Amino acid sequence: MLKADFVGRNIAEFMSDDGERGIIGRYRGVLRTGIPFSGSGKRSQHLGNRWLDVTCFRVGSGLGIVTRDITRLMEAEEELRAANAKLTAAEKALREQCGQPDGREKGSGEGR
């Protein structure tokens, strides 16, 4: 979708479910108080279930919303978490195989 697809439209049109519509309350709070809101999360099926970083701020009597697609960043972070878990499990298995379950070398006990 292009910027022109969004400008001048009601943001609720892009919310796909009740959970996502909950953010409307935050947007209303920005309109009421003038205090900007920033957050990130998985958004709208209309947008292809993308991860978005969102900043919302008051512009006159209206609302400005800036979004940044962080889907690839979130996918990369998940890949790193999975790789780290795999390496941690491999390290633990190797240490147990070598008789070093706590990571210390054999014979390197306390008080030596």
N, C-alpha and C positions, 0 to 999 in steps of 0.2 A: 504494500500500500504506500501511496505517496502522501506527503505532507498535506496536499490539497484534499485528500480523502478525509482528513481529520479536522482541519481548520473550520471553525464555526459550527461544528456538530456537538451534540451532547455526548459526553464521555460514557454515559451509561449504555449507549448503543454498542459499545465495544466490550462490555463486560459479559462474559459467557455464563456465569453461574452466581448463585447467592454468595458464596465465599469470596469471589472476586469483587462482587458488588459492595462488599464491606468496606472497601477502600474509598467508596463514595463519601462515607462519613468523614474520613480524613480530609478529603478534598473540600468538603463543606466547612470543616474546621479551619482550613487555610483561608477560605473566603471570609469567614466570620472574624478570625483573629489577625490575619495578615502574616502569621508565622509560617514560613515555608516548611515543607515536608520532603524528606528524601528517604528512599528505601529501594529495595530490590526484591524480586521474586519472579516466579513463573507466572506469566500473564496470558490472557485471552487466547482461546482457540481460534478466534478471528485472525490472530497474528501468528498462528502456527505453533502455539505452545512455546513461545520464546521466553527466555530469561531476560528481563528488562531491569535496568537501573532507572528509577524515576525520581525526578525532582519536580515538585509542584509549588507554585508561588502565585500570589495575587498580582494581577495586572489591572489597575483601575478597579472596575467593579467585576471584572472577569477573572479567569484562571489561566495561568500559563503552565503547561506541562512539557517538560523536556525528558525524552527517553533516550536511553543508550542500550543497544542490544549487547548483552553480555553472555549470550548463549554459549559461544565458543569458549569463553573464559571459564564458565561454570562446568562445561564438559571436560576441559583440561584439568580443572581442580579435582573432579571426580576420578579421572584417569590417574592422577598423581596419588590420590588417597588409596585407590585400588592397588597401584604398584607398590606403595609403601607397605600396605597390609601384606601383600604377597612376599615382599622382601623380609619383613619382620617375622613372618611364619617360617620362611626358609632359614633365616638366621637361628631361630629358636630350635628348629629341627636339627640343624647342623651342630649347635652347641650340645643338645641332648645326645646326639650321636657320639660326640667327642667326650661325653661325660662332664660337661661344663654347663649345667642348666642355668646358673645365675650369671654367666658371662665372665667369671673369674677363671684364671688358669688354675689347673690342678696344683695343689701344694702352695698356693699363695694365700693361705688362710690368715686371719687376723692374728695379731700378737706375735708375728715372726720378726 
